[in-house]
């Protein structure tokens, strides 16, 4: 009874072909549909796997595969932040222009369990690739250990792992902010840093240290914040009694804005008593009192670059070449020379 049933092997699937050829199942589909973007060596590898496995796609399945809309996944752990929102809008726009739709998953936390569940959800949705907007180092460590079979791109410098980093020079931007303060005559400059384990926080802290070392100035112990205006306000109230600094570089605009609010409520004048500079150039930075000096990052361009890199990987085309995106120093009213203080 068992001989005939055991002898009849289960028909190979498109994923079996993809596994043998070491490509994504979407690439197999493109070969079957004679897509012009496939490289010759990849096409031959897929065709060889099809022959080895005796894979025979039925016409209905091929028609479904060729007509199914392509989907890109966005994995985000920074809900509601200006930079993330700007990048996602740009990603969606470019993806639509290239015929892709977007599936966005927001991580409730950066635990391995939450990341693994998100990756499994993307696998269930059969996304063609994933863009990661999760700036914690541990997120990329976890993703790198999951054996993700589709291309992965990231906006964050130092992402590492399997991610292709398409980033702005955060370290340079931070150096520019501190160099601006030094050029104004400040020597005692305090840094309000972002959370530990965040890629941007570490890059911006290194930029602060670079500029202070270059100017041969002593550094004060940095204060670790959480990116929020509430933390900045708390820091401003706590720091209002100190006189060991004349300027502060905050790692993002929200903390800088909260800091100015805290100083004002404590009777400390910005920039008359202390200068403040932020990072990101969020829209409200031009409308605070005083208006906030900061460093501008083109988050929309970062999103566009991420999509272009990801699509090149999906379509097995050469990666587009971009120069590292340079930040821009924006000088407003919150920074002045110590000599100008009344």
FENBELFEN-V976636 format. One record per backbone hydrogen bond with DSSP energy under -1.0 kcal/mol. CO is the residue of the C=O (numbers start at 1). NH is the residue of the N-H. If there is no record, write none. Layout:
CO NH
CO NH
//
This chain:
2 6
3 7
4 8
7 9
13 17
14 18
15 19
16 20
17 21
18 23
24 28
25 29
26 30
27 31
28 32
29 33
30 35
31 34
35 38
39 43
40 44
41 45
42 46
43 47
44 48
45 49
46 50
47 51
48 52
49 53
50 55
58 62
59 63
60 64
61 65
62 66
63 67
64 68
70 101
71 128
72 103
73 131
74 105
75 133
76 107
78 81
81 85
82 86
83 87
84 88
85 89
86 90
87 91
88 92
89 93
90 94
91 95
92 96
93 97
94 98
95 100
96 99
101 72
103 74
105 76
111 115
112 116
113 117
114 118
115 119
116 120
117 121
118 122
119 123
120 124
121 125
122 127
129 73
130 153
131 75
132 155
133 77
135 199
137 141
138 142
139 143
140 144
143 146
151 130
152 164
153 132
154 166
156 159
160 163
164 154
167 325
168 170
169 173
170 174
171 175
172 176
173 177
174 178
175 179
176 180
177 181
178 182
179 183
180 184
181 186
182 185
188 246
188 247
190 249
191 223
192 251
193 225
195 198
197 137
198 202
199 203
200 204
201 205
202 206
203 207
204 208
205 209
206 210
207 211
208 212
209 213
210 214
211 215
212 217
213 216
223 193
228 232
229 233
230 234
231 235
232 236
233 237
234 238
235 239
239 242
246 275
247 190
248 277
249 192
252 256
253 257
254 258
255 259
256 260
257 261
258 262
259 263
260 264
261 265
262 266
263 268
264 267
269 273
269 274
275 248
277 250
279 253
280 297
282 285
283 286
284 287
285 292
291 334
293 278
294 330
295 280
296 328
297 299
298 302
299 303
300 304
301 305
302 306
303 307
304 308
305 309
306 310
307 311
308 312
309 313
310 314
311 315
312 317
325 169
328 296
330 294
334 276
337 340
338 341
//
